[in-house]
Amino acid sequence: MTRKVHLGMIGGGTVGSGVYHALHRNGRLLSSRIGVEVKIHRIAVKAFEEPRPYEIPRGLMTTDWQSVVHDPQVNIIAELVGGTGLARTMILAALKLGKPVITANKALLSEHGEELFAAARKYGTNLYYEAAVCGGIPIIKSLREGFVGNRIAALYGIVNGTCNYILTRMKLEGADFDAVLADAQKQGYAETPPDLDIDGWDSQHKIGILASLAHGFWVSPKRIHVEGIRPISALDIKFAGQLGYTIKLLGIVKQIRNPKSEIRNRIQVSVYPALIPSGHVLADVNHVFNAVFVRGDVVGDTLFYGRGAGKDATASAVLSDLADAALDLKFGTKHRVPPFVPHERDGAVLPIEQVVSRYFVRLNVVDRPGVLAKISAILGAARIGISSVIQPEAHEGGSVPLILMLHDAPNGAVTRALARIGRLPVVKGRPVRIRVESFE
């Protein structure tokens, strides 16, 4: 027998109007599949006349979000406003009333997720968040439910479409970072200012949520090492290609095995640009698309690919959560696979200084005899080996790029060695260090 539930939405901008449009388009399909009729009861907006990609009937809108949350006829709340201040207040208010909440707010979950999930447990309801990571890619449900019988050995994510778009164009066109960024802003692929995306913070929000899900303990954003793509140049992409690699901004979650450690579940959680083999499937994820590569101990290697942002991709994920929430209400279910109940209570994030990687290093050096010997001596003293060298020809006394591929070494040791190398008079500018991921 079909039951009716009423949805109250907070936010009627890009995502909110996208959800309204998707429900208007496929509401009957959704109802026929879940046996629950979902009706939008009220939508709280900042302003009635604000620009939105899809029109919302004036009669559905209000500027009073509290009237939506506290309306006794509203069964489910969807928070689609973004930010970490007022959005937190809105969600907590709904949870305290025992109403299930759907959110697409990755920044809020990253900063206050532990508190919000605790509130949902306390008040006997649920928080749904599929749309918070990678738009229409169902990675949250897959990690929480599909891989519930797996230990996640590694997860690599291209989770920011803006950075992927910029790096793709730099590779295909041989263009410099600044020129591609400016054009991306003109076309609406990058914000102004673009810091949240290109400096890696958007990816940090997402990869922290995925790391917490994969390993069962809450990963604080403060424990996640973050680097963006500003230092990447056309030269880096050119030489990486010559060596058989592609540069991508990756969110990385890796289990670190150390039998001598008292902490069994030590993981690396990082965001940084990395060289990946050009033959790997992630190397072909281009433009604004996202992808998440997951390695489980039972399932093996899997890949999730699709649009990671945008009104329609995000709306698809919200509808997925809406279906789950409606079914939970229909059958009186308050318990699903718990999101962040520790299954390894002594889990910890390994400091980046202790993470071992291989490296691509670009130096700008004076072209004179003995330069490489001085650099090699510093690396040798730090017990860091050189696996290969690329040095283009130049006129005597001129400045040239010097590319070094380094063997496995701890990040801390490489950082200290590069600081010493950067102080050599024959080295011009700061050394550029990019890690290498081989997916072994």
C-alpha positions as CSV (number, residue, x, y, z in Angstrom):
1,M,0.0,0.0,0.0
2,T,1.5,3.4,-1.0
3,R,2.2,5.8,1.8
4,K,2.7,9.6,1.4
5,V,5.5,11.5,3.0
6,H,6.1,15.2,2.9
7,L,9.5,16.7,2.2
8,G,10.6,20.1,3.5
9,M,13.6,21.6,1.7
10,I,15.9,24.3,3.0
11,G,17.7,25.8,0.0
12,G,16.2,26.6,-3.5
13,G,19.3,27.6,-5.4
14,T,21.2,25.4,-7.9
15,V,21.0,22.1,-6.0
16,G,17.6,22.8,-4.4
17,S,15.9,23.7,-7.7
18,G,17.6,20.7,-9.2
19,V,16.0,18.4,-6.7
20,Y,12.6,20.0,-7.3
21,H,13.0,19.5,-11.0
22,A,14.1,15.9,-10.6
23,L,11.2,15.1,-8.4
24,H,8.8,16.8,-10.7
25,R,10.2,14.8,-13.6
26,N,10.6,11.4,-12.0
27,G,8.4,11.5,-8.9
28,R,6.0,8.9,-10.1
29,L,8.8,6.6,-11.1
30,L,10.3,6.9,-7.6
31,S,6.9,6.3,-6.0
32,S,6.3,3.2,-8.1
33,R,9.6,1.7,-7.1
34,I,9.5,2.4,-3.4
35,G,5.8,2.3,-2.7
36,V,5.9,5.7,-1.1
37,E,4.6,8.9,-2.6
38,V,7.0,11.8,-1.9
39,K,5.6,15.3,-2.0
40,I,7.5,18.6,-1.6
41,H,5.6,20.4,1.1
42,R,7.6,23.6,1.5
43,I,10.9,25.1,0.3
44,A,12.8,27.7,2.4
45,V,14.8,30.1,0.2
46,K,17.0,33.1,0.7
47,A,14.9,35.2,-1.7
48,F,12.0,34.5,-3.9
49,E,13.6,36.1,-6.9
50,E,17.1,34.7,-6.6
51,P,18.5,33.2,-9.9
52,R,18.0,29.4,-10.1
53,P,18.4,27.0,-13.1
54,Y,14.9,25.6,-12.6
55,E,11.8,27.5,-11.7
56,I,10.1,26.8,-8.4
57,P,6.4,27.7,-8.0
58,R,6.1,30.8,-5.7
59,G,3.4,29.0,-3.6
60,L,5.9,26.4,-2.4
61,M,8.5,28.9,-1.2
62,T,9.1,30.7,2.1
63,T,11.9,32.7,3.5
64,D,11.4,31.2,7.0
65,W,13.4,28.0,7.4
66,Q,12.2,27.4,10.9
67,S,8.6,27.2,9.7
68,V,9.7,24.4,7.4
69,V,11.6,22.4,10.1
70,H,8.9,22.8,12.7
71,D,5.9,22.1,10.4
72,P,4.2,19.0,11.8
73,Q,3.2,17.9,8.3
74,V,6.9,17.7,7.1
75,N,8.3,14.2,7.6
76,I,11.8,14.6,6.0
77,I,14.2,17.6,5.9
78,A,16.6,18.2,3.1
79,E,19.4,20.8,3.9
80,L,20.8,22.2,0.6
81,V,22.1,25.6,1.6
82,G,25.8,24.8,2.3
83,G,28.1,26.5,4.8
84,T,29.0,25.3,8.3
85,G,27.2,27.8,10.5
86,L,23.5,28.2,10.0
87,A,23.3,24.8,8.2
88,R,24.5,23.1,11.4
89,T,21.8,24.9,13.4
90,M,19.2,23.8,10.8
91,I,20.2,20.2,10.9
92,L,20.4,19.9,14.6
93,A,16.9,21.5,15.0
94,A,15.4,18.9,12.6
95,L,17.2,16.0,14.3
96,K,16.0,17.1,17.7
97,L,12.5,16.8,16.4
98,G,13.3,13.2,15.4
99,K,13.0,14.1,11.7
100,P,15.4,12.4,9.2
101,V,17.7,14.8,7.4
102,I,19.3,14.6,4.0
103,T,22.3,16.8,3.3
104,A,24.7,17.5,0.5
105,N,27.0,19.6,2.7
106,K,30.5,18.1,2.6
107,A,32.1,21.0,4.5
108,L,29.6,20.7,7.3
109,L,30.1,16.9,7.6
110,S,33.9,17.3,7.5
111,E,33.8,19.8,10.3
112,H,30.9,18.7,12.5
113,G,30.0,15.3,11.2
114,E,30.8,13.5,14.5
115,E,28.4,15.8,16.4
116,L,25.6,15.5,13.8
117,F,25.7,11.7,13.7
118,A,25.7,11.6,17.5
119,A,22.7,13.8,17.5
120,A,20.9,11.5,15.0
121,R,21.5,8.5,17.3
122,K,20.4,10.4,20.4
123,Y,17.1,11.5,18.9
124,G,16.4,8.2,17.2
125,T,16.6,9.3,13.6
126,N,19.0,9.2,10.6
127,L,21.2,11.5,8.7
128,Y,21.7,10.8,4.9
129,Y,24.5,12.2,2.9
130,E,25.1,10.5,-0.4
131,A,25.1,13.8,-2.2
132,A,28.0,15.2,0.0
133,V,30.7,13.3,-1.9
134,C,31.2,12.9,-5.7
135,G,27.7,14.1,-6.8
136,G,25.9,11.3,-8.6
137,I,28.4,8.6,-7.9
138,P,27.0,6.3,-5.2
139,I,30.2,5.9,-3.3
140,I,28.8,6.5,0.2
141,K,26.3,3.7,0.0
142,S,28.9,1.4,-1.6
143,L,31.4,1.9,1.2
144,R,28.8,1.7,4.0
145,E,26.7,-1.1,2.6
146,G,28.1,-2.7,-0.5
147,F,31.6,-3.3,1.0
148,V,30.4,-4.0,4.5
149,G,32.2,-7.4,4.4
150,N,35.5,-5.9,3.2
151,R,38.5,-4.3,4.8
152,I,39.4,-1.4,2.6
153,A,43.1,-1.6,1.8
154,A,43.3,1.5,-0.3
155,L,41.1,4.2,-1.8
156,Y,42.2,6.7,-4.4
157,G,39.8,9.5,-5.5
158,I,39.7,12.2,-8.2
159,V,37.1,14.0,-6.3
160,N,37.4,17.6,-7.5
161,G,36.2,18.4,-11.0
162,T,37.7,21.9,-11.2
163,C,41.2,20.6,-10.5
164,N,40.8,17.7,-12.9
165,Y,39.5,20.0,-15.6
166,I,42.6,22.3,-15.2
167,L,45.1,19.4,-15.2
168,T,43.4,17.8,-18.2
169,R,43.7,20.9,-20.3
170,M,47.2,21.5,-19.2
171,K,48.1,18.0,-20.4
172,L,46.2,18.2,-23.7
173,E,47.2,21.7,-24.6
174,G,50.6,22.1,-23.0
175,A,49.2,25.2,-21.3
176,D,50.3,26.9,-18.1
177,F,48.3,26.7,-14.9
178,D,47.4,30.4,-14.7
179,A,46.1,30.6,-18.2
180,V,43.9,27.5,-17.8
181,L,42.6,28.7,-14.4
182,A,41.6,32.1,-15.8
183,D,39.8,30.4,-18.7
184,A,38.1,27.9,-16.4
185,Q,36.8,30.8,-14.3
186,K,35.4,32.5,-17.4
187,Q,33.5,29.3,-18.3
188,G,32.2,28.8,-14.8
189,Y,34.2,25.6,-14.1
190,A,36.2,27.4,-11.3
191,E,35.0,29.8,-8.7
192,T,36.4,33.3,-8.0
193,P,38.4,33.0,-5.8
194,P,39.2,29.4,-6.6
195,D,41.1,28.6,-3.4
196,L,38.7,26.0,-2.0
197,D,39.1,23.8,-5.1
198,I,42.7,24.4,-6.4
199,D,44.3,24.4,-2.9
200,G,42.7,21.0,-2.1
201,W,40.3,21.9,0.7
202,D,37.2,20.7,-1.2
203,S,39.0,17.3,-1.7
204,Q,39.9,17.3,2.0
205,H,36.3,17.5,3.0
206,K,35.3,14.6,0.8
207,I,38.3,12.3,1.4
208,G,37.9,12.7,5.2
209,I,34.3,11.4,5.0
210,L,35.4,8.5,2.8
211,A,38.3,7.6,5.1
212,S,36.0,7.7,8.1
213,L,33.5,5.3,6.4
214,A,36.2,3.0,5.1
215,H,37.9,2.6,8.5
216,G,35.2,3.1,11.1
217,F,36.7,5.9,13.1
218,W,36.2,9.6,12.7
219,V,39.0,11.3,10.8
220,S,39.5,14.9,11.8
221,P,40.2,17.3,9.0
222,K,43.2,18.5,11.0
223,R,44.8,15.1,10.5
224,I,44.6,15.2,6.7
225,H,47.7,16.5,4.8
226,V,46.6,18.8,2.0
227,E,48.4,20.1,-1.0
228,G,46.8,21.7,-4.1
229,I,47.8,22.1,-7.7
230,R,49.1,25.7,-7.8
231,P,52.8,24.5,-8.1
232,I,52.1,22.2,-11.1
233,S,53.6,23.6,-14.3
234,A,53.4,22.7,-17.9
235,L,57.0,21.5,-17.5
236,D,56.0,19.0,-14.8
237,I,53.2,17.6,-17.0
238,K,55.6,17.4,-20.0
239,F,58.3,15.5,-18.1
240,A,55.9,13.3,-16.3
241,G,54.5,12.3,-19.7
242,Q,58.0,11.5,-21.0
243,L,58.4,9.2,-18.0
244,G,55.1,7.4,-18.6
245,Y,53.0,9.3,-16.0
246,T,50.0,11.5,-15.7
247,I,49.5,14.1,-13.0
248,K,46.2,14.0,-11.0
249,L,45.0,15.6,-7.8
250,L,44.3,12.5,-5.6
251,G,42.5,12.0,-2.3
252,I,44.3,9.0,-0.8
253,V,43.3,6.6,2.0
254,K,45.7,3.8,2.5
255,Q,46.1,1.2,5.2
256,I,49.7,1.2,6.5
257,R,50.9,-2.2,7.6
258,N,53.5,-2.1,10.4
259,P,53.7,-5.2,12.6
260,K,55.9,-3.3,15.1
261,S,53.2,-0.7,15.8
262,E,50.9,-1.0,18.8
263,I,48.2,0.7,16.7
264,R,46.9,-1.9,14.3
265,N,44.7,0.3,12.1
266,R,47.1,3.1,10.9
267,I,46.1,4.8,7.8
268,Q,47.3,7.5,5.5
269,V,44.8,10.2,4.6
270,S,46.1,12.8,2.2
271,V,45.3,15.1,-0.6
272,Y,48.0,16.0,-3.1
273,P,48.9,16.0,-6.8
274,A,50.5,12.7,-7.8
275,L,52.2,11.1,-10.8
276,I,50.1,8.0,-11.7
277,P,51.0,5.5,-14.5
278,S,49.5,6.6,-17.7
279,G,48.1,3.1,-18.3
280,H,46.1,3.1,-15.0
281,V,42.4,3.6,-15.4
282,L,42.4,6.8,-13.3
283,A,44.8,8.4,-15.8
284,D,41.9,8.5,-18.3
285,V,39.5,10.3,-16.0
286,N,39.4,13.7,-17.7
287,H,37.8,17.1,-17.6
288,V,35.2,17.6,-14.8
289,F,34.6,13.9,-14.2
290,N,35.2,12.3,-10.8
291,A,36.3,8.7,-10.1
292,V,37.0,6.7,-6.9
293,F,39.2,3.6,-7.1
294,V,38.6,1.2,-4.1
295,R,40.5,-1.9,-3.2
296,G,38.8,-4.3,-0.8
297,D,40.4,-7.4,0.6
298,V,37.6,-9.6,-0.6
299,V,36.2,-7.7,-3.7
300,G,39.6,-6.6,-5.1
301,D,39.8,-3.5,-7.3
302,T,36.6,-1.5,-8.2
303,L,36.1,1.8,-9.9
304,F,33.3,4.4,-9.5
305,Y,33.1,7.0,-12.3
306,G,30.7,9.9,-13.1
307,R,29.9,13.5,-12.7
308,G,30.9,14.7,-9.3
309,A,29.0,18.0,-9.1
310,G,26.3,20.0,-10.8
311,K,22.6,20.4,-10.1
312,D,21.4,17.2,-11.8
313,A,24.1,14.8,-10.6
314,T,23.7,16.1,-7.0
315,A,19.9,15.9,-7.3
316,S,20.2,12.2,-8.3
317,A,22.1,11.5,-5.1
318,V,19.5,13.4,-3.0
319,L,16.7,11.4,-4.5
320,S,18.6,8.2,-3.6
321,D,18.7,9.4,0.0
322,L,15.1,10.5,-0.1
323,A,14.1,7.0,-1.2
324,D,16.0,5.5,1.7
325,A,14.5,7.9,4.2
326,A,10.9,7.4,2.9
327,L,11.3,3.6,3.1
328,D,12.7,3.9,6.7
329,L,9.6,5.9,7.7
330,K,7.3,3.5,5.9
331,F,8.6,0.5,7.7
332,G,9.5,2.2,11.0
333,T,13.2,1.5,10.6
334,K,15.6,3.6,12.6
335,H,18.7,1.5,12.2
336,R,20.9,1.0,9.1
337,V,24.5,0.0,8.8
338,P,26.1,2.5,11.3
339,P,28.2,5.1,9.6
340,F,31.0,5.7,12.0
341,V,31.0,3.0,14.7
342,P,34.6,2.1,15.3
343,H,35.5,-1.4,14.3
344,E,39.1,-0.7,15.0
345,R,39.0,1.4,18.2
346,D,42.7,2.1,18.1
347,G,42.7,3.6,14.6
348,A,44.9,6.5,13.8
349,V,46.0,8.7,10.9
350,L,49.7,8.4,10.2
351,P,51.5,11.8,10.1
352,I,52.6,12.7,6.5
353,E,56.2,12.9,7.7
354,Q,56.2,9.1,8.3
355,V,54.4,8.2,5.0
356,V,56.8,6.5,2.5
357,S,56.5,7.5,-1.2
358,R,58.5,7.7,-4.4
359,Y,59.0,11.2,-5.8
360,F,59.3,13.3,-8.9
361,V,61.5,16.4,-8.1
362,R,61.9,19.4,-10.4
363,L,64.8,21.8,-9.8
364,N,65.9,24.9,-11.7
365,V,69.7,24.8,-11.6
366,V,72.6,26.7,-13.1
367,D,74.1,24.6,-15.9
368,R,77.6,24.0,-14.7
369,P,79.7,21.0,-13.9
370,G,79.3,19.5,-10.4
371,V,75.8,20.6,-9.7
372,L,74.3,17.1,-9.8
373,A,77.1,15.8,-7.6
374,K,76.2,18.4,-4.9
375,I,72.5,17.5,-5.0
376,S,73.3,13.8,-5.0
377,A,75.5,14.2,-1.9
378,I,72.7,15.8,0.0
379,L,70.2,13.1,-1.0
380,G,72.8,10.4,-0.2
381,A,73.4,11.8,3.3
382,A,69.6,11.5,3.9
383,R,69.7,7.9,2.5
384,I,67.5,8.9,-0.4
385,G,68.3,7.2,-3.7
386,I,68.0,8.6,-7.2
387,S,66.4,6.2,-9.7
388,S,66.7,8.4,-12.9
389,V,67.6,11.9,-14.1
390,I,66.4,14.1,-16.9
391,Q,68.5,17.1,-17.8
392,P,67.7,19.0,-21.0
393,E,70.7,20.5,-22.8
394,A,71.4,24.2,-22.3
395,H,74.0,26.8,-23.0
396,E,76.9,26.9,-20.6
397,G,76.1,29.0,-17.5
398,G,72.4,29.1,-18.3
399,S,69.5,28.0,-16.0
400,V,67.9,24.6,-16.8
401,P,65.3,22.3,-15.3
402,L,66.7,19.2,-13.6
403,I,64.2,16.3,-13.1
404,L,65.0,13.6,-10.5
405,M,63.0,10.5,-9.8
406,L,63.7,9.4,-6.2
407,H,63.3,5.9,-4.6
408,D,61.0,5.2,-1.7
409,A,61.7,7.5,1.3
410,P,59.8,9.0,4.2
411,N,58.2,12.4,3.4
412,G,59.9,14.0,6.4
413,A,63.4,13.0,5.1
414,V,62.7,14.3,1.6
415,T,61.3,17.6,2.9
416,R,64.5,18.2,4.9
417,A,66.8,17.2,2.1
418,L,64.9,19.5,-0.4
419,A,65.1,22.4,2.0
420,R,69.0,21.9,2.0
421,I,69.1,21.6,-1.8
422,G,66.9,24.7,-2.2
423,R,69.6,26.7,-0.3
424,L,72.4,25.8,-2.7
425,P,73.5,28.9,-4.7
426,V,73.3,26.8,-7.9
427,V,69.5,26.1,-7.3
428,K,67.2,28.9,-8.5
429,G,63.7,29.0,-6.9
430,R,62.0,26.4,-4.7
431,P,62.2,22.7,-5.5
432,V,59.0,21.2,-6.7
433,R,58.2,17.8,-5.2
434,I,55.4,15.6,-6.6
435,R,54.7,12.1,-5.1
436,V,54.4,9.0,-7.3
437,E,51.5,6.5,-6.8
438,S,51.9,3.1,-8.4
439,F,48.8,1.5,-6.9
440,E,50.8,-1.6,-5.8
